Amino acid sequence: MTIPKPVERANALTRLSTPLATIGVYVALLRERFKEGVTSDPALPYVWRSLASGDTDLKNTDIFIENGWNENIEARNVRPGIWIDREQTIYGRLSIGDQDQIPVIQNVRLESFYCPAEIDITVDCTALKRGESMMIGSIVQDFLHMSSRIIMLYFNFRDISPTLLGKTTPFEKDTRLWTTAVTFRASYENRWATMPAATAIHEITLRLADVSDPDLYFREIALRSSEPPPQG
């Protein structure tokens, strides 16, 4: 499997849409919302501060805004945090894409496909105080909901569902913290390209030309694959 290169005159606003890229989009958006200098009425008591590299300034930031599996930040227990994570990802029915296949080398051709995909995203807003967690969750919900149409336009999502602000509860990853979850579903087009299966099958049949017993040949492959690797 390989990802096709962008074609000439492709839409400049098109973004690669994968679960990992989707998480990155929302981490970047929320960091922009809380960064220093952003207008807010009333002014927010939290400022996300970054290093020159673009990473979070762990010593000076007022709030962490990270992906949900970044659990190695030791200082997260003493400052509020926003943790963006994904739940289930659902691929829809496969659709045939561009029928004008792209020649690569000789008789090998790439075939383009796409299918609709939906990803459930959870944004955990954590803090030591229950009210603080509730307030951050409300800010996040307002920003994501009110910006959803603009986000769809710039990042080429098919759809973004209304946001749901959950009840504030003890954080399951650290019971010293409170968390308020903001959840929603984003839909995008999952695109990829493959070489025809006939090419791979042809390669196998060529190897079988020198095999006297094809059944034994495949059984030996299966047996070798199930054996543990040799110890060094």
C-alpha positions in Angstrom: 0.0 0.0 0.0 1.2 3.5 -0.8 -0.1 7.0 -0.5 -0.5 8.7 -3.9 1.3 12.0 -4.5 -0.7 15.2 -4.9 -1.8 15.7 -8.5 -1.2 18.8 -10.4 -3.8 21.6 -9.7 -4.9 19.8 -6.5 -6.8 21.9 -4.0 -4.2 23.7 -1.9 -6.5 23.5 1.2 -6.7 19.7 1.1 -5.2 18.2 4.2 -4.2 14.6 4.9 -7.0 13.1 6.9 -6.0 10.3 9.3 -6.9 9.8 13.0 -3.4 11.0 14.0 -3.6 14.1 11.8 -7.0 14.9 13.2 -5.7 14.9 16.8 -2.9 17.1 15.7 -5.3 19.6 14.1 -7.3 20.0 17.4 -4.1 20.2 19.5 -2.9 23.1 17.3 -6.4 24.8 17.3 -6.7 24.8 21.1 -3.2 26.0 21.6 -4.0 29.0 19.3 -7.1 29.6 21.4 -5.2 29.8 24.7 -1.9 31.4 23.5 -0.7 34.7 24.8 -2.2 37.8 23.2 -5.5 36.2 22.1 -8.5 38.5 22.7 -10.9 37.2 25.2 -13.7 38.9 27.2 -13.3 38.5 30.1 -9.5 37.7 29.9 -8.7 34.1 30.5 -6.5 33.3 33.6 -4.7 30.6 31.6 -2.1 31.2 28.9 -0.5 28.4 26.8 3.2 29.2 26.3 5.5 27.5 23.9 9.3 27.2 23.3 10.9 28.4 20.1 10.6 24.9 18.8 6.8 25.1 19.1 6.6 22.6 21.9 4.9 23.4 25.2 7.1 25.4 27.6 6.6 23.0 30.5 8.1 25.3 33.1 6.2 28.5 32.3 2.9 27.6 30.7 -0.3 28.1 32.6 -2.1 25.2 31.0 -1.1 22.0 29.2 -2.6 21.4 25.8 -1.4 18.0 24.6 -2.5 14.7 22.9 -4.3 12.4 25.3 -1.5 9.8 25.4 1.2 12.2 26.5 1.2 11.1 30.1 4.9 11.7 30.9 4.5 15.3 31.9 5.3 15.3 35.6 4.0 18.8 36.3 0.5 18.0 34.9 -0.8 17.4 38.5 -0.3 21.1 39.5 -1.6 22.9 36.4 -4.8 22.7 34.4 -4.6 20.6 31.2 -6.5 19.9 28.0 -5.9 16.4 26.6 -7.2 15.6 23.1 -7.7 11.9 22.4 -9.6 9.7 20.0 -12.1 7.0 20.7 -13.4 4.7 18.0 -12.7 5.3 14.3 -15.3 4.0 11.8 -14.6 3.4 8.1 -17.7 3.5 5.9 -18.4 1.5 2.7 -15.5 1.4 0.3 -15.9 3.7 -2.7 -14.0 3.7 -6.0 -12.1 6.8 -6.5 -10.4 8.3 -9.5 -10.6 5.8 -12.4 -7.7 7.5 -14.2 -5.1 5.3 -12.7 -1.5 6.5 -12.3 1.2 4.5 -14.2 4.3 3.9 -12.1 6.7 1.5 -13.8 6.0 -0.7 -16.8 2.8 -2.6 -16.2 2.4 -1.8 -12.5 -0.4 0.8 -11.9 -1.7 2.5 -8.8 -5.5 2.4 -8.2 -7.0 5.2 -6.1 -9.8 4.6 -3.6 -11.5 6.4 -0.7 -14.1 5.8 1.9 -15.9 8.0 4.4 -14.4 7.8 7.9 -15.7 9.0 11.2 -13.7 9.5 14.4 -15.0 10.2 17.9 -12.8 12.8 19.7 -12.7 13.4 23.5 -11.2 16.5 25.0 -10.5 16.0 28.7 -10.2 19.4 30.6 -8.5 18.6 33.9 -7.8 20.8 36.9 -7.3 20.4 40.7 -10.5 22.3 41.3 -13.9 21.1 40.1 -15.1 24.6 39.1 -11.9 25.3 37.2 -12.3 22.1 35.2 -16.0 23.1 34.5 -14.9 26.5 33.3 -12.2 25.3 30.9 -14.6 22.7 29.5 -17.1 25.3 28.8 -14.5 27.5 27.0 -13.4 24.5 24.9 -17.0 23.6 24.0 -17.8 27.2 22.9 -14.7 27.5 20.8 -15.0 24.2 19.0 -18.7 24.5 18.4 -18.6 28.1 17.2 -15.6 27.5 15.0 -16.8 24.1 13.5 -17.8 25.5 10.1 -14.5 27.4 9.7 -12.6 24.2 10.8 -14.5 22.2 8.2 -13.6 24.7 5.5 -9.9 25.0 6.1 -9.1 21.3 7.0 -11.5 19.6 4.5 -13.6 17.7 7.0 -16.9 16.3 5.6 -18.7 17.1 8.8 -18.3 17.9 12.5 -21.1 17.0 14.9 -22.3 19.3 17.6 -20.1 19.3 20.7 -21.3 17.6 24.0 -20.1 19.0 27.3 -20.1 16.2 29.9 -20.5 16.1 33.6 -17.4 17.1 35.7 -16.1 13.9 37.4 -12.9 12.6 39.0 -10.2 12.0 36.3 -9.8 8.2 35.9 -6.1 8.6 35.1 -5.4 10.6 38.2 -8.1 10.8 40.9 -6.5 13.9 42.4 -7.8 15.8 39.4 -11.3 16.7 38.1 -12.1 16.4 34.4 -14.8 17.7 32.2 -15.1 16.0 28.8 -16.0 17.7 25.6 -16.9 15.1 22.9 -17.8 15.3 19.2 -17.5 13.3 16.0 -15.5 14.4 12.9 -16.0 13.0 9.5 -13.4 13.0 6.7 -12.5 11.1 3.5 -9.9 8.4 3.9 -7.9 8.1 0.7 -5.2 5.6 -0.4 -3.9 3.9 -3.4 -2.9 0.3 -4.0 -1.2 -1.7 -6.7 -3.5 -4.3 -8.4 -3.7 -7.6 -6.7 -3.0 -9.3 -10.0 0.6 -8.1 -9.9 1.3 -9.7 -6.5 -0.4 -13.0 -7.6 1.7 -13.1 -10.8 4.9 -12.8 -8.7 3.8 -15.9 -6.6 2.9 -17.9 -9.7 6.3 -17.2 -11.2 7.9 -18.7 -8.0 5.6 -21.7 -8.2 7.0 -22.6 -11.7 10.1 -24.2 -10.1 8.1 -26.0 -7.4 7.2 -29.6 -7.8 4.5 -29.7 -5.0 2.7 -26.3 -4.6 0.7 -27.6 -1.6 3.9 -28.6 0.3 5.5 -25.3 -0.7 2.7 -23.3 1.0 2.5 -25.6 4.0 6.3 -25.1 4.6 5.8 -21.3 4.4 3.1 -21.5 7.1 5.2 -23.7 9.3 8.3 -21.5 9.1 6.2 -18.4 9.9 4.9 -20.0 13.1 8.3 -21.0 14.4 9.9 -18.7 17.1 12.9 -16.7 15.8 16.3 -18.1 16.6 17.9 -16.9 19.8 21.1 -14.9 19.2 
